[in-house]
Amino acid sequence: MIQIRPVSDLRNKFTEIESTVKEGQPVYLTKNGYGTMVVMSLESYSRLTDDVEYKLDEADRQAEETSVRLTHEEVFSKIRGKLHE
């Protein structure tokens, strides 16, 4: 079940939020009824970002191996082409 809590719970009920996060569930925090942030475990965050970090490292390696550079228009055009195949 999605955990939505007021941001004040981060201070007042930290141990409850911490145990929810340790179970692998994110906690969505609100301020004045609007979403402001998400609290998650380091493991969950790593799962979200590790692939992106790997791809960025791969792109850096490729950039070192060649002098070819693409404009953002060329990159997005190639992506659109792949999506519409």
Secondary structure, DSSP 4 states (H G I P E B T S, - for coil): --EEEETHHHHHTHHHHHHHHHTT--EEEEETTEEEEEE--HHHHHHHHHHHHHHHHHHHHHHHH------HHHHHHHHHHHHT-
